[in-house]
Amino acid sequence: MTYYQHHLFFCTNRRPDGAERPSCASCGAQELRAYVKKRMKALGLTGPGRTRVNLAGCLDRCEEGPVLVVYPEGVWYTYVDESDLDEIIEKHILGGQPVTRLMLPPTSDDNSTA
């Protein structure tokens, strides 16, 4: 058994204004990560043996963002708002079924760097 049943990493990278590539922070990633962390605590889903919600630096999928990845499954998601994240919590974290409409492909066609 792993220390956490699920580990959610939210890209919260912020690039300077005018940067060539977008960044997840400019899409509200930090605030939406805080929402998920609070929601998971309210549902009693956090802590050892349960779920951990972390922020991450650049996950290098900026053009598909904002992004989060759920381990140990390695499922990559994009999201727009709290309702998308509620769906991920309900269906993936609680129900064990990835939310296909929000999933990103396992690899990106974009070969640019952070």
C-alpha positions in Angstrom: 0.0 0.0 0.0 1.2 3.5 -0.8 1.3 6.3 1.8 -1.5 8.0 -0.1 -4.2 6.3 -2.0 -4.3 9.3 -4.4 -1.9 12.2 -4.9 -3.1 15.2 -6.9 -0.6 17.6 -8.3 -1.8 21.0 -9.5 0.4 23.0 -11.8 0.5 26.5 -10.3 3.4 27.8 -12.4 3.2 31.6 -13.2 5.1 33.0 -16.2 5.7 36.7 -16.5 3.2 38.9 -18.4 4.0 38.7 -22.1 5.7 35.3 -22.0 5.6 33.2 -25.1 3.7 30.4 -23.4 0.7 30.5 -21.1 0.8 29.4 -17.5 -1.7 27.6 -15.3 -1.6 30.3 -12.6 -3.0 32.8 -15.1 -6.1 30.4 -15.4 -6.8 30.5 -11.6 -5.0 27.3 -10.8 -3.8 28.4 -7.3 -7.4 29.4 -6.3 -8.9 26.2 -7.7 -6.3 24.0 -6.0 -7.1 25.7 -2.7 -10.8 24.9 -3.4 -10.0 21.2 -4.0 -7.9 21.0 -0.8 -10.6 22.6 1.3 -13.3 20.4 -0.3 -11.3 17.2 0.2 -10.7 18.1 3.9 -14.5 18.7 4.3 -15.2 15.3 2.9 -12.7 13.6 5.2 -10.6 12.4 2.3 -7.2 13.8 3.3 -4.3 12.4 5.3 -2.2 9.2 5.3 -3.9 6.3 3.5 -6.2 8.8 1.8 -5.5 11.7 -0.5 -2.9 14.5 -0.7 -3.4 17.7 -2.7 -0.2 19.4 -3.7 0.9 22.3 -5.8 3.6 21.8 -8.4 5.8 23.9 -10.5 5.5 23.7 -14.3 4.3 20.3 -15.5 5.2 21.3 -19.1 1.7 21.0 -20.5 1.0 24.7 -20.4 -0.9 24.9 -23.7 -3.4 22.4 -22.4 -3.8 24.0 -19.0 -4.7 24.5 -16.4 -3.6 20.9 -15.6 -3.5 18.5 -12.7 -2.3 14.9 -12.6 -3.6 12.2 -10.3 -1.3 9.5 -9.1 -0.8 6.6 -8.8 -2.9 6.2 -12.0 -1.1 9.0 -13.8 -4.3 10.5 -15.2 -3.8 14.0 -16.5 -6.7 16.5 -16.4 -7.6 19.9 -17.6 -10.4 21.8 -15.9 -12.2 25.1 -16.1 -14.0 25.7 -12.8 -15.1 24.2 -9.5 -17.8 22.0 -11.1 -15.1 20.3 -13.2 -13.0 19.6 -10.1 -16.1 18.4 -8.1 -16.7 15.9 -10.9 -13.1 14.7 -10.6 -13.4 14.3 -6.9 -16.8 12.5 -7.1 -16.1 10.2 -10.1 -12.3 9.6 -9.9 -11.3 10.0 -6.3 -14.5 8.6 -4.7 -15.8 6.4 -7.5 -12.6 5.1 -9.0 -13.5 6.1 -12.6 -11.5 8.7 -14.5 -13.5 11.6 -16.0 -12.9 11.0 -19.7 -14.3 14.4 -20.8 -11.6 16.2 -18.8 -8.7 13.8 -19.5 -5.6 14.9 -21.4 -3.8 12.4 -23.6 -0.8 10.7 -21.7 1.7 12.6 -23.8 1.6 16.0 -25.4 2.4 16.7 -29.0 4.1 19.9 -27.9 7.8 19.4 -27.5 8.6 22.9 -26.1 10.3 23.4 -22.7 9.3 25.2 -19.6 
